[in-house]
């Protein structure tokens, strides 16, 4: 039976990672994988995480199953972080998931269960993994313009024009902060306009928040979420704690469901548990235990916030280092890099240029020229700028 299986296209991020590992050049540079890196190019474990793990090692008494909803106290602490006193316990329900991607897939399964064949609108360009997640859930993909190749900035007029074609009952996915891959985010005015439009047209927002605290700050990164929460009776939030707490391979996320009535939220929540039982059955526990331990301790919370803010400032400094050096070394203008935010910048490179970067310079960047700016440092900046300048000639 298995001899006849059709093999679909491989994930471009994983393909790039495989090429990077196979490259024998000792000076190869990875700017493609979306993880935070320090000045030495490593992805460190936060001190707050190590201290939480030390506490758990001493005090944890069981590793029994969590159940499909996961760690409820973890969800409660995260909801306090995200919503504070505005958390609506009557209409909101949350579940722990295996990373933000797990939350996205459960959300897709819920939408397909509620309305088979639902159309979901993604940004163009999207985070590449959005496509297989929602396609596998059975949803139909549509796209709205998001990035202007001419200005290297958000194309908000194009976005709103394309969403005119969305029909009542469609779902619109919006990344809340640190858009992957472009680094272009909506401002407050644009969030207000978009929120009002979605409400008027009967379109359901699904929010993807993967880089909380790494863009402009823990509070300011939540502007879009709070506007949607204020305006809409029904929305979904897919949250990743993996990046915010630096626990990538612990796969730690959360799905929050909000509906107009408490009884509706209860029904969706129960069906979400059924869908999870038919998928991964229940999430892993360690990452949630770490996050819960940090957030329930004032001392560890303060330490984590300090470390996260230091990482955010480093990402911002890396962006400035890249923009300043490129602008100083080339007639090609990179000023737009300073207008983008978060861990990613988007250079709009074609496949020929990407292959040239890999083959001739051992420089690995993502589809379309997505660069993880956290991978830039004083040791590799000269080689990065030289390679990028040469492929533009």
Secondary structure, DSSP 8 states (H G I E B T S, - for coil): -GGG-------HHHHHHHHHHH---TT-EE--S-----TTS-----HHHHHHHHHHHHH--------TT--HHHHHHHHHHHHGGG--TTTEEEEEEEHHHHHHHHHHHHHHHHSTT-EEEEEES--HHHHHHHHHTT-EEEEEE-EETTTTEE-HHHHHHHHTT--TT-EEEEE-SS-TTT-----HHHHHHHHHHHHHHT-EEEEEE-STTSSS-TTGGGHHHHHHHHH-SSEEEEEEHHHHTT-GGG-EEEEEEE-SSHHHHHHHHHHHHHHHHTTTSS--SHHHHHHHHHHT-HHHHHHHHHHHHHHHHHHHHHHHHHHHHHHHH-SS--GGGGGS-TTEEE----HHHHHHHHHHH-EE-BGGGEEEGGG--TTTHHHHHHHHHHHT-
